[in-house]
């Protein structure tokens, strides 16, 4: 399946617009469906802005004004009819995603890959009741989707390997370094590891061991220093495996293992905080500061991509299993 294959997209919110930009940069024609009229009206200009930024950062070689012509935005699912792959990027809600997948199935051919951009929902649950569950899989993007090399392809119980292989090939055309999650599990790889870290970070703050700023500072200057260069297993190899086993024996029994949303998180969400999106989160922002952080995040994403590309993922070595 070449990169120029017609692609479909459902949902052009924050992530949907950057996914659209990624697909356009890779050479696809993109049929996007958005049922929310205001989002539909804003989609084209939002994607164009991302394409213009991508050209400045040399991620896009063509003229953004010409590239955007390959994007069509509609409120009608029939627009997806010619797509060979469709990305569902709607809200993180199981009933909503199932409903959307059902509408996509009625619009496309039985061989069209349907990939759900979900952060944690088990793909097997999304396959339930589908006409052709074998072609449904998870395609977990990071934000900004057109910049990051991250991608996880997740198989549900009924996903056929051939579809996963096709998705992995496409992911590489999109400029990603995809990981394949061979067995369905909630949260996949990165979110299972990250949310364990977030739980412990919230525990440290709630219990008075450190402030929000101190936790951020420590992780930024430790994880933030090495994580782009090496994953956790490579890092343990680089810094001495036995020491980690010794620390695990004493530390694991004392880590937070709570199964409920932390109090601090519930309290913050109850206030309506959404982070820089509404200038209200774990930190206090003026609208100008929130916008500046969004701009810095995008700039950093381009710079960290360039840095990571200087170092190979491997040098011919192989993991033990």
C-alpha positions, 0 to 999 in steps of 0.5 A: 500500500503506497504512501499516496493511498487515499486515506480517511480521517474521522475527527479534526480536533486537536489531534485530528488536525495534526494527523491530517497534516502528517498524512498530507506530508506523507503524500496521501489525499485525505478525506476527513469527516467532522460532524461538528460544524465549527470544527469543520470550518476551522479544520482547513486553516488549522491544518494549513498552519501546521503545514506551513510550520512543517515547511519552515522546519524542512519536514515538508518540501512542497508548497503548503497551499498546494498540499492542502488541496489534497484535503477534503473536509465533510460532515458525511461519512460517504466521503470515506468511500475510496479510502484504503485506510481510515483513522478514527480520532474522536473522543476517548469514549468506548460507545462513541468510538464503536458508533463511529467505527460502525459508520465507517464500516458502512462507508468503506470496502471490507478490505479498508484498514480501520485504525483507532487513535486511542490512548488506552481502550482495548482494541478487542472491545472496539472490534465487538459487533463489527462487520469485519473485526479482522481489519480493526486495530489500534493506531496510537499517535503522539501529539503533535502527530505530524512531528513525533516519530512515535507510533504504536500499532495494536492488535485486538484478538481478531486482528489479522497479522496481514493488516497489522503488517500493512499498518506498520509499513504505512507508519514507516512511510509516515516517518514513524518508528512504530512499535507493534503491540502483539497482544491487546492490553489496556494502555499499550506500552507508553501509557502503561509506563507513563501512568505508573510514573504519573501516579507516583508523581501525584503521590509524592505531591499529595503526601508532601514529599515534594512540590509539583515544580520539584517533581517536574524539575527532577524528572525533566533533568533525569528522564528528560535527559536520557529518554530520547537517546535510550529506552529503559532497557537500553539505559539499564544496559548503559548504566549497570544492570545489577544496581537496578535489581538492588534498588528494585528489591527495596523500592518496589514494596514502597511505591504507590499502588493505588487503583483510584484517580488521585485526589489532586487530579480529581480536585483539579478536573472538578475546577474545569482545568484543562491545562494550557488549552484554557490557561488553567492546570497544575500551574497558573497561566495568563492567556499569553503564557499558555499560548507561549507554552504551546508554541514552545512545545511545538518548537521543542518537538521539532528540535527533539526530533532532529536530535533523536535522528542523529542517534540510531535506534540500534547498531545491529544488536538484538534484545534477549527476547 
